[in-house]
Amino acid sequence: MLYLKNMSTPHRLARVLLALAGVVLLLAGVLGKTLLLPVGAVLLVLALTGLLGWCPMCALVDFSRGRR
């Protein structure tokens, strides 16, 4: 693996579930078309970081699963 995972399993699961819930809301038309691009971008980032287990913003502030 080329990177150290910096998110715990519950954190990763929460991100993926939030992304899925957001996609459902977008597809159902609850959020509207004006929010499609900005919310879609945030959901994409949530899904990717959740699936990979590595968040660049968490790495930037040295958030590493409570290990010190």
N, C-alpha and C positions, 0 to 999 in steps of 0.2 A: 504494500500500500504506500502511496506516495505522500500521504498526509496523515496527520494525527486527528482522529475524530474528536471533536470538542463539544459534542452534545450527547446527553444521556438518551436512553431508549424512550422514556416517557416524553421528553422534550421533542424528540423526533416524531413520535406518534402524534403528539398534539399539533405539530406543524402540518403534517400530512392530512390529518382529519380536518383542520381549519381550511386547508386548501381545497379539499373535497367539498366541504360545506359551502365555500364561496363559489365554487364552480356550479354547484346545484342552484344556488341563488341567481347566478348570472344566467344560467340556461333557462330558469323558470321565469326570467324577466322581472324579478323583484327589484334588482338594482338599477335597471334601465340601461339604455345604450350609451348615455354620456359617461357612465362610470366603467364601461367595458374595458377600455385600454388601461387606465391607472389601476383599477382593482385587479384586472387580469395579470398585470405585471407583478403586483405584490403576491398574488396567488402562485404565480410561476416560481418566484423566488422562494416562497414558503415551501412549495412542493419539492423543489430541487435540493434545498438545504436539508429538508427533512429526510429525503431519500439518501443523500450522500452522507449525512451525519456530520458535516463540516460547514460551519457558518463563518464567512470571512469577517463579519462584524464582531462576532463573538471572539474570534482569534485576535482581532485588533485590540480589544480591551482585555485580552487574556482571561476570558471566561472559559475555564476548562473543567467542567463537571464537578466543581467543588474540591478538586485535588490541589493541595498546597504543600 
